[in-house]
Amino acid sequence: MRNKPTNHLKLSLILGILSISALNANSQTTSLETCFNLAREHNITLRQAKSALLSSQYNLQAEKKSYLPKVDLLSSYTYLSSPLTVNLQTVKDGVVEGSSRQSVNAANEAFKEVTGTDLSQAAQDRIYNASKNIIGGIYPDYNPTLSKQSYFVAGLGVRQPIFLGNKLDAAGNLAQSLVTSAGINVELVNKEIDFLIAAQYLRILYLNTLFNKQQVMVEALTKNKTYAQELVKNQILAPYQKSWTNVVLMQAESHFNNIKLEQQNAYLELNKLMGVPLDSAIVITDTLKYTAIEPFKPEGDFWEANPVYKLAGSKINYAKTAEKISKSFALPNIFAIGNYNLYQRDLPVLIPDWFVGVELQWTLFNGQTRKRTLAARQLIEEAKLSEDNASLGIKVLSTVARNKMKSLQNEVGSLDNARKEAHTTSRLITERMKNQLSSPKDVNDALVIETEIEKGYHTAVFGYYLAAAEYFNSLGKPQQITQYIK
């Protein structure tokens, strides 16, 4: 069973390497869905979240085994400053007195068995005094030692929980809530990464559009410069007019090169989000094309599907479990205990080879228990407020995104009309210049204005799609933007 996760991990790594190799080998456009799939396998932040989930799952498995007995190997080596001794002098009087009395009783019983009568009191006194003198004379006048100065013992100790005031259940529930939170966190990280990838992908499409438009402008300005040179050569146009076309062309070429650098940076950031090598040949040739998206108003408690809200809700269960744990500290703990001695040869006093028993542990007073319970209750209130705040934030984000979409939709429409007018104007001025009714400068000015309006239009389209991505992200489904990027 343990080999299955390892084999699955190896298979995932192999598939990931093959997919990255395919990106490097092929020059076809990489789809947004492919970017999502690569990120799910390789993004570092997502892998960290999955690792945290796996750690919490292992911890839960450990808590489920807390009911099992605990077996310890117990051993010790002790060295005493001096050998253990028995103080015989403290019991000398009792031993002498008792032994003397016993001698008198034995002699009296023997005499009574023979004669049928007791010894006289004088005879008993003589026997008592004689026994006392003899026993007192031979009684040791020193304290004998009982063991060596050092000894070694070893044994097996067993401790089985019987009742711990619901502490084990609470600890298991706490571990389960951590697993739930870690799982939701994986969803949240995955959602945010998908949103960032979608935004970065849209940015690349936007830069591709600007790149193509700027390239067309550079080509048009280059033709205009060549035409101006011919007019100057034929002494039809003043030389400064040619210089002006050259200045505008250099500005356009500089802007064109800046867009190429922005594209390179955008690819680097996208590769980082996907977790692939920064020099991976991700190729995206598509441009940004406007498609109207109906920003429908979500119904019901739509925010409950958002991992942001679910994560805030999971903290409430965590806080409630923490409150149960704080209350359990006031309840007693009961254990079944046992011990089996493996080695005790040098002990001064031998104890049985084994024993079993029941142990009670009950904290009768702890000044921290009540305050901890109050803190846990306050944590529940805080978690509920956090959940309410999360739902409010999601509703605001959704509404703002929809309003942005409506606003930008109107702006896209007006800018679309403006760019068509600008294109027509540029074409007419260019035709007039061919008939020497306008100057190359007029053409340059018209092209610059047309390009700026085009840029404004595509920027509005880019903003519109970003607002749509934010809207889908508020629903907890940022991948839905793929339906509108073709």
C-alpha positions in Angstrom: 0.0 0.0 0.0 2.9 2.4 0.7 4.2 2.1 -2.8 1.1 3.6 -4.4 1.6 7.3 -3.4 5.3 7.0 -4.5 4.4 5.5 -7.8 1.7 8.2 -8.3 4.2 10.9 -7.5 6.7 9.4 -10.0 4.0 9.3 -12.7 3.1 12.9 -12.0 6.7 14.0 -12.3 7.2 12.1 -15.5 4.0 13.6 -17.0 5.1 17.1 -15.9 8.5 16.7 -17.5 7.0 15.4 -20.7 4.5 18.4 -20.8 7.3 20.9 -20.2 9.4 19.2 -22.9 6.5 19.4 -25.3 6.3 23.1 -24.7 10.0 23.5 -25.5 9.7 21.3 -28.6 6.5 22.7 -30.2 5.9 26.3 -31.3 2.1 26.1 -31.3 0.0 28.4 -29.1 -0.2 27.3 -25.5 -3.8 27.5 -24.3 -4.9 28.9 -21.0 -6.2 25.5 -20.0 -2.8 24.1 -20.5 -1.3 26.8 -18.3 -3.8 25.9 -15.5 -2.9 22.2 -15.7 0.8 22.9 -15.6 0.4 25.1 -12.5 -1.6 22.4 -10.7 1.4 20.1 -11.0 4.4 22.5 -10.6 3.4 25.7 -8.9 5.6 26.0 -5.7 3.0 27.8 -3.6 0.4 25.1 -4.5 2.8 22.3 -3.7 3.5 23.9 -0.3 -0.2 24.0 0.4 -0.5 20.3 -0.6 2.4 19.4 1.6 0.8 21.2 4.6 -2.4 19.2 3.9 -0.5 15.9 3.8 1.2 16.9 7.1 -2.2 17.6 8.8 -3.5 14.2 7.5 -0.5 12.4 9.1 -1.2 14.3 12.3 -4.9 13.2 12.2 -3.8 9.6 11.7 -1.5 9.9 14.8 -4.4 11.4 16.9 -6.6 8.4 15.9 -4.1 6.1 17.5 -3.9 8.0 20.8 -6.3 5.5 22.4 -3.7 2.8 22.1 -1.6 1.9 25.1 1.8 3.4 25.6 4.6 0.9 26.3 8.0 2.3 27.6 11.3 0.6 28.4 12.2 1.9 31.8 15.7 1.6 33.1 17.9 3.4 35.6 21.4 3.3 37.1 21.8 4.7 40.6 25.0 5.4 42.5 24.6 6.2 46.3 27.0 8.2 48.4 27.1 5.3 50.8 25.5 1.8 50.9 22.0 1.5 52.3 22.0 0.3 56.0 19.4 -0.8 58.5 19.5 1.0 61.9 19.2 -1.9 64.3 19.8 0.2 67.4 16.4 1.9 67.1 14.7 -1.5 67.6 17.1 -3.1 70.1 15.0 -2.6 73.2 11.9 -4.1 71.6 13.8 -7.1 70.2 15.5 -7.9 73.6 12.3 -7.4 75.6 10.2 -9.5 73.2 12.7 -12.3 73.1 13.1 -12.4 76.9 9.3 -12.6 77.3 9.1 -15.3 74.8 11.8 -17.4 76.7 9.8 -17.0 79.9 6.6 -18.2 78.2 8.3 -21.2 76.6 9.9 -22.3 80.0 6.5 -21.9 81.8 4.7 -23.9 79.2 7.2 -26.7 79.4 7.1 -26.8 83.3 3.3 -26.7 83.2 3.2 -29.7 80.8 5.3 -31.8 83.3 3.9 -30.7 86.7 0.6 -29.3 85.8 1.4 -26.0 87.6 3.0 -22.7 86.5 6.5 -21.6 87.5 6.8 -19.4 90.5 7.1 -15.7 89.9 10.6 -15.8 91.2 11.6 -18.5 88.8 10.0 -16.6 85.9 11.9 -13.4 86.9 15.2 -15.3 87.0 14.6 -16.7 83.5 13.5 -13.3 82.2 16.7 -11.6 83.6 19.0 -14.3 82.3 17.5 -14.2 78.8 17.7 -10.4 78.7 21.3 -10.5 79.7 22.2 -13.1 77.1 20.2 -11.6 74.2 21.4 -8.1 75.1 25.0 -9.4 75.1 24.8 -11.0 71.7 22.7 -8.2 70.0 24.7 -6.4 67.2 26.1 -3.1 68.2 26.4 -1.9 64.5 24.1 -1.1 61.5 24.6 -3.7 58.7 24.5 -2.7 55.0 21.8 -4.0 52.7 23.1 -3.3 49.2 25.9 -2.1 47.1 26.5 1.6 46.5 25.2 1.3 42.9 22.6 -0.8 41.2 20.7 -1.1 37.9 17.1 -1.9 37.2 15.1 -2.3 34.0 11.4 -3.0 33.2 8.5 -2.5 30.8 5.9 0.1 31.7 2.4 0.2 30.2 0.0 3.1 30.4 -3.5 2.8 28.9 -5.9 5.8 28.8 -9.3 4.9 30.1 -10.9 8.3 30.6 -9.3 11.7 29.8 -12.2 14.1 30.1 -12.9 14.0 26.4 -9.4 15.3 25.7 -8.6 12.6 23.1 -11.9 13.2 21.2 -11.3 16.9 21.3 -7.7 16.5 20.1 -9.0 14.2 17.2 -11.6 16.8 16.3 -9.0 19.5 16.3 -6.7 17.5 14.0 -9.7 16.9 11.7 -10.5 20.6 11.6 -6.9 21.3 10.7 -7.2 18.8 7.8 -10.3 20.5 6.6 -8.7 23.9 6.8 -5.6 22.7 5.0 -7.8 21.1 2.2 -9.7 24.4 1.8 -6.4 26.3 1.7 -5.3 24.1 -1.2 -8.6 25.1 -3.0 -7.9 28.8 -2.2 -4.3 28.7 -3.4 -5.4 26.9 -6.5 -8.1 29.4 -7.2 -5.8 32.4 -6.7 -3.1 30.9 -8.9 -5.7 30.3 -11.6 -6.8 33.9 -11.4 -3.3 35.2 -11.5 -2.5 33.0 -14.5 -5.7 34.1 -16.3 -4.7 37.8 -15.7 -1.2 37.2 -16.9 -2.4 35.3 -20.0 -4.8 38.2 -20.8 -1.9 40.6 -20.4 0.1 38.6 -22.9 -2.8 38.7 -25.4 -3.1 42.4 -24.8 0.7 42.9 -25.4 0.4 40.7 -28.6 -2.3 43.0 -29.9 -0.3 46.1 -29.1 2.7 44.5 -30.7 0.9 43.8 -33.9 -0.7 47.3 -34.0 2.7 49.0 -33.3 4.4 46.9 -36.0 1.8 48.1 -38.5 2.4 51.7 -37.4 6.2 51.4 -37.7 5.7 50.0 -41.2 3.4 52.9 -42.2 5.7 55.5 -40.7 8.7 53.9 -42.5 6.8 54.2 -45.8 5.9 57.8 -45.0 9.5 58.6 -44.2 10.6 57.1 -47.6 7.9 59.0 -49.4 9.0 62.2 -47.6 12.6 61.6 -48.7 11.5 61.4 -52.3 9.6 64.7 -52.0 12.6 66.4 -50.5 14.8 65.0 -53.1 12.5 66.4 -55.8 12.5 69.7 -53.9 8.7 69.4 -53.4 9.0 69.2 -49.6 11.1 71.2 -47.1 13.9 69.2 -45.5 12.5 69.7 -41.9 9.4 67.8 -42.9 11.6 64.7 -43.6 13.3 65.2 -40.2 10.0 65.3 -38.5 9.0 62.0 -40.0 12.3 60.5 -38.8 11.7 61.7 -35.2 8.2 60.1 -35.1 9.5 56.9 -36.6 12.2 56.6 -34.0 9.7 57.1 -31.2 7.5 54.4 -32.7 10.4 52.0 -33.0 11.4 52.7 -29.4 7.8 52.0 -28.2 7.8 48.9 -30.4 10.9 47.6 -28.6 9.5 48.4 -25.2 6.5 46.2 -26.0 8.8 43.3 -26.9 10.5 43.7 -23.5 7.2 43.8 -21.7 6.3 40.5 -23.5 9.4 38.9 -22.3 8.7 39.9 -18.8 5.1 38.7 -19.0 6.3 35.3 -20.2 8.8 35.1 -17.2 6.0 35.9 -14.8 3.7 33.4 -16.4 6.4 30.6 -16.2 6.9 31.4 -12.5 3.2 31.1 -11.8 3.1 27.8 -13.6 6.2 26.5 -11.8 8.1 25.6 -15.0 11.6 26.7 -15.8 11.8 30.4 -16.6 13.3 29.8 -20.0 10.5 27.4 -21.0 9.3 28.2 -24.6 5.7 29.1 -23.8 4.3 30.4 -27.1 1.1 32.5 -27.2 0.4 34.0 -30.6 -3.3 34.9 -30.1 -4.5 38.5 -29.7 -7.2 40.0 -27.6 -10.5 39.9 -29.3 -13.6 41.4 -27.8 -16.5 39.2 -27.0 -19.4 40.4 -24.9 -20.0 38.6 -21.6 -23.3 38.8 -19.9 -22.5 39.8 -16.3 -25.5 38.0 -14.8 -26.2 38.7 -11.1 -25.5 35.5 -9.0 -28.4 34.1 -7.0 -28.6 32.7 -3.6 -25.7 32.4 -1.2 -23.2 32.2 -4.0 -20.3 33.2 -1.8 -20.5 29.9 0.1 -18.8 28.2 -2.8 -15.8 30.5 -2.6 -12.8 29.0 -0.7 -12.2 32.4 1.0 -15.6 32.0 2.7 -15.1 28.3 3.4 -11.7 28.9 5.0 -13.2 31.5 7.3 -16.0 29.1 8.2 -13.5 26.3 9.0 -12.0 28.6 11.7 -15.3 28.5 13.6 -15.1 24.7 14.0 -11.5 25.1 15.0 -12.4 27.6 17.7 -15.3 25.5 19.0 -13.0 22.5 19.3 -10.4 24.7 21.2 -13.2 25.6 23.6 -14.0 21.9 24.3 -10.3 21.3 24.9 -10.0 24.2 27.4 -13.0 22.8 29.3 -11.6 19.3 29.3 -8.6 20.4 31.5 -11.0 20.6 34.5 -12.0 16.9 34.2 -9.9 14.0 35.6 -7.7 11.7 33.8 -7.8 7.9 34.5 -5.2 5.5 33.3 -4.6 1.7 33.6 -1.0 1.2 34.5 1.3 -1.9 34.7 4.9 -2.8 35.0 7.0 -5.9 34.4 10.5 -5.9 35.9 13.2 -7.4 33.6 16.1 -6.9 35.9 16.3 -6.0 39.6 19.1 -8.2 41.0 21.0 -5.4 42.8 18.0 -3.8 44.5 18.3 -3.6 48.3 14.7 -4.6 48.6 13.1 -6.8 46.0 9.7 -5.8 44.5 7.3 -8.1 42.6 8.1 -9.0 39.0 5.0 -7.3 37.8 2.1 -5.2 39.0 -1.1 -3.6 37.5 -3.2 -0.7 38.8 -5.4 2.3 38.1 -4.0 5.9 38.2 -6.1 9.0 38.7 -4.9 12.4 37.8 -7.2 15.4 38.6 -6.1 19.0 38.7 -8.2 20.5 41.5 -7.2 24.1 40.9 -5.7 25.8 37.9 -6.1 29.6 37.6 -5.6 29.5 33.9 -8.5 27.1 33.0 -11.3 29.7 33.2 -9.4 32.4 31.3 -8.5 29.9 28.6 -12.2 29.0 28.2 -13.1 32.6 27.9 -10.4 33.2 25.3 -11.7 30.2 23.3 -15.2 31.6 23.4 -13.9 34.9 22.2 -12.1 33.1 19.4 -15.4 31.7 18.3 -16.9 35.1 18.1 -13.9 36.4 16.2 -14.2 33.5 13.7 -17.9 34.3 13.1 -17.1 37.9 12.4 -14.4 36.8 10.1 -16.9 34.6 8.2 -19.4 37.5 7.9 -16.6 39.8 6.7 -15.5 37.3 4.1 -19.1 37.0 2.7 -19.4 40.7 2.6 -16.1 41.1 0.8 -17.0 38.5 -1.8 -20.4 40.2 -2.4 -18.7 43.6 -2.8 -16.0 42.1 -5.1 -18.7 40.5 -7.3 -20.8 43.7 -7.5 -17.8 45.9 -8.3 -16.6 43.6 -11.0 -20.0 43.5 -12.6 -20.2 47.3 -12.6 -16.7 47.5 -14.1 -17.8 45.1 -16.9 -20.8 47.3 -17.6 -18.8 50.5 -17.6 -16.0 49.1 -19.7 -18.5 47.5 -22.1 -19.9 51.0 -22.9 -16.3 52.4 -23.2 -15.3 49.6 -25.6 -18.3 50.5 -27.8 -17.5 54.2 -28.0 -13.8 53.6 -28.5 -14.6 51.1 -31.2 -16.5 53.7 -33.1 -13.7 56.2 -32.5 -10.9 53.9 -33.8 -12.9 53.2 -37.0 -13.3 57.0 -37.5 -9.5 57.4 -36.8 -8.6 54.7 -39.3 -10.8 56.3 -42.0 -9.3 59.7 -41.3 -5.7 58.3 -41.6 -6.5 56.6 -44.8 -8.0 59.8 -46.3 -5.1 62.0 -45.2 -2.7 59.4 -46.7 -4.5 59.5 -50.0 -4.5 63.3 -49.9 -0.7 63.3 -49.4 -0.3 61.2 -52.5 -2.1 64.0 -54.3 0.1 66.5 -52.5 -3.0 67.9 -50.7 -1.5 67.1 -47.3 2.0 66.8 -45.8 3.8 63.8 -44.4 3.5 65.5 -41.0 -0.2 65.4 -41.3 0.0 61.7 -42.0 2.3 61.1 -39.0 -0.1 63.0 -36.7 -3.1 61.0 -38.0 -1.2 57.7 -37.5 -0.1 58.6 -34.0 -3.7 59.6 -33.1 -5.1 56.5 -34.6 -2.6 54.3 -32.8 -3.4 56.0 -29.4 -7.1 55.5 -30.0 -6.4 51.8 -30.9 -4.3 51.4 -27.7 -7.2 53.0 -25.7 -9.7 50.6 -27.3 -7.6 47.5 -26.6 -6.7 48.7 -23.1 -10.5 49.0 -22.4 -11.0 45.4 -23.8 -8.1 44.2 -21.6 -9.7 45.9 -18.6 -13.1 44.4 -19.5 -11.6 40.9 -19.5 -9.8 41.5 -16.2 -13.0 42.6 -14.6 -14.7 39.4 -16.0 -11.8 37.4 -14.5 -12.3 39.1 -11.1 -16.1 38.4 -11.3 -15.6 34.7 -12.0 -12.9 34.7 -9.2 -15.5 36.1 -6.8 -17.7 33.1 -7.7 -14.8 30.8 -6.9 -14.5 29.7 -10.5 -11.7 31.7 -12.2 -11.3 29.0 -14.9 -14.6 30.1 -16.5 -12.8 32.9 -18.3 -11.4 30.3 -20.7 -14.9 30.0 -22.3 -14.4 33.6 -23.6 -10.8 33.5 -24.7 -10.6 31.8 -28.0 
